[in-house]
Amino acid sequence: MTLVNGITILGVTGSIAMGKSTVTKMFADCGAATTNADQIVHDLYTTNAEVIGFIRENWPDAVVDGAVDRKKLGAAVFGDDVAIKKLEHLLHPKVKQTEEDFVLAARDAGHWLAVLDIPLLYETGAEKRCDYVAVASSPYEIQKSRALSRPNMTEEKFEQILARQIPDAEKRQRADFIVDTGKTLLHSESDVKKIIKTLKEKHHA
């Protein structure tokens, strides 16, 4: 029994630098309809007057040329739990609504599988909106190496981000599927194809 008639909803998540976006692209390459919570937020920051106005009111330096500068906003709220909660309270309902609209549009376009790429899936309770969850996961040392290769990333920032996320081990335990991103891309693709095969059988059962 799926949450939305006619389409299976798969949430894809994973901690920082676990390869979640790469995994989502693999699902897209296999024909699934996919959407990305980070991209939805980016669109809200550039086009949603309510969001831009709220951020201008609370963090005026973070709005540049009529749009939100994510780097400046990130610097303004980083390490401030109250500010982050205030921002999440604004954004999460809008992201949720956009995802729900996307699922219905994907179903109406004839897709049987919709993939929601949600970084903070378990942290925000978004698993309740998914029929199944897949977690992108790799060993900690690989994760850390990938994260520290990103621009402007420091060990301190990496550890602070990790502290806000549910541990990888718990995500693996709670997920329906695990995509191993610590080996080769071909290995990850094989995991993705197995998941699609399983979900297709369940969908058409």
C-alpha positions in Angstrom: 0.0 0.0 0.0 1.6 3.2 -1.1 1.0 6.6 0.5 -0.1 8.1 -2.8 -2.1 5.9 -5.1 -0.4 4.9 -8.3 3.2 5.9 -7.4 5.9 4.6 -5.0 7.7 7.3 -3.0 11.4 6.6 -2.1 13.2 8.9 0.2 17.0 9.1 -0.4 19.1 10.4 2.4 22.6 10.3 3.9 24.9 12.3 6.1 27.2 15.0 4.7 29.6 13.8 1.9 28.1 10.3 1.7 27.3 10.7 -2.0 23.5 11.1 -1.7 23.2 13.4 -4.7 25.2 11.0 -6.9 22.9 8.2 -5.8 19.8 10.3 -6.6 21.2 11.0 -10.1 21.6 7.2 -10.6 17.9 6.8 -9.9 17.1 9.5 -12.4 19.4 7.8 -15.0 17.3 4.7 -14.5 14.1 6.5 -15.3 12.8 7.6 -11.9 11.3 11.0 -11.3 13.6 12.8 -8.8 13.6 16.0 -6.9 16.1 17.5 -4.5 15.3 19.4 -1.3 18.4 21.5 -1.6 17.4 22.7 -5.0 13.9 23.4 -3.8 15.4 25.6 -1.0 17.7 27.3 -3.6 14.6 28.1 -5.7 12.8 29.5 -2.6 15.8 31.7 -1.9 15.8 33.2 -5.4 12.1 33.4 -6.2 9.8 33.3 -3.1 9.0 36.8 -1.9 7.9 35.7 1.5 11.1 33.7 2.1 13.3 36.5 0.8 11.4 39.1 2.9 11.7 37.0 6.1 15.4 36.6 5.6 15.9 40.3 4.8 14.1 41.1 8.0 16.1 38.8 10.2 19.5 38.6 8.5 19.6 41.7 6.2 23.2 41.2 5.0 22.2 37.8 3.6 20.0 39.3 0.9 22.0 40.6 -2.1 20.4 42.0 -5.3 16.9 40.8 -4.3 17.9 37.2 -3.6 19.3 35.2 -0.7 23.1 34.7 -0.7 23.3 31.1 0.7 26.9 31.6 1.8 26.2 34.8 3.8 23.0 33.3 5.3 24.9 30.1 6.3 27.6 32.2 8.0 25.0 34.2 9.8 23.1 31.2 11.3 26.0 28.7 11.6 26.3 27.4 15.2 23.1 29.4 16.3 20.5 26.7 17.0 17.7 29.3 17.6 18.4 31.0 14.2 18.5 27.6 12.5 15.2 26.5 14.0 13.6 29.8 13.0 14.8 29.3 9.4 13.7 25.6 9.3 10.3 26.6 10.6 9.9 28.9 7.6 11.4 26.5 5.0 10.3 23.0 5.9 6.5 23.4 5.2 7.3 25.0 1.9 9.7 22.2 0.9 7.1 19.6 2.0 4.4 21.2 -0.1 6.7 21.4 -3.2 7.6 17.7 -2.8 3.9 16.7 -2.5 3.1 18.7 -5.7 6.1 17.0 -7.4 4.9 13.5 -6.5 1.4 14.1 -7.9 2.8 15.6 -11.1 5.2 12.7 -11.5 2.3 10.2 -11.1 0.2 12.1 -13.5 3.1 12.1 -16.0 3.1 8.3 -15.9 6.0 7.6 -13.5 5.6 4.7 -11.0 8.6 5.8 -8.9 9.3 9.2 -7.3 12.6 9.8 -5.5 12.8 12.6 -2.9 16.4 13.6 -2.1 16.2 14.9 1.5 19.4 15.5 3.4 17.7 15.8 6.8 15.0 13.1 6.1 15.0 11.4 9.5 15.9 14.6 11.4 12.7 16.3 10.1 10.4 13.3 10.2 10.1 13.2 6.4 10.3 9.4 6.3 6.5 9.5 7.2 6.0 11.0 3.6 7.9 8.1 2.0 6.9 4.5 1.3 10.6 3.4 1.6 13.9 5.0 2.5 17.4 4.4 1.0 20.5 5.6 2.8 23.7 6.5 1.0 26.5 5.3 3.3 30.3 5.0 3.2 33.0 4.5 5.9 33.7 7.5 8.1 37.2 8.1 6.8 36.0 8.3 3.2 33.2 10.6 4.3 35.6 12.9 6.1 38.0 13.0 3.3 35.3 13.9 0.8 33.9 16.6 3.1 37.2 18.2 3.7 37.9 18.4 0.0 35.0 20.8 -0.4 35.6 24.5 -0.6 35.5 26.4 2.8 35.1 23.2 4.8 37.1 22.8 8.0 37.3 19.9 10.5 35.4 22.0 13.0 32.7 22.8 10.5 32.5 19.2 9.5 32.1 18.0 13.0 29.5 20.6 13.8 27.4 19.6 10.8 27.7 15.9 11.8 26.5 16.8 15.3 23.3 18.1 13.8 22.7 14.9 11.8 21.5 11.5 13.0 24.5 9.1 13.1 25.1 7.1 10.0 24.8 3.8 11.9 21.3 4.7 13.1 20.2 5.8 9.5 21.5 2.4 8.2 19.4 0.6 10.9 16.3 2.6 10.1 16.4 2.5 6.3 14.8 0.0 4.1 17.8 0.0 1.7 21.4 0.9 1.9 23.5 2.1 -1.1 27.2 1.5 -0.5 29.0 4.6 -1.7 32.4 3.7 -0.2 33.4 1.5 -3.2 33.1 2.1 -6.9 30.4 4.0 -8.8 29.6 0.7 -10.5 29.0 -0.9 -7.1 26.6 1.9 -6.1 24.8 1.6 -9.4 24.4 -2.1 -8.8 22.8 -1.3 -5.4 20.5 1.2 -7.0 19.3 -1.2 -9.7 18.6 -3.9 -7.1 16.5 -1.4 -5.2 14.5 -0.4 -8.3 13.9 -4.1 -9.2 12.6 -4.8 -5.6 10.4 -1.7 -5.6 9.0 -2.5 -9.1 8.0 -6.0 -8.0 6.3 -4.6 -4.9 4.6 -1.8 -6.9 3.2 -4.2 -9.4 2.3 -7.0 -6.8 
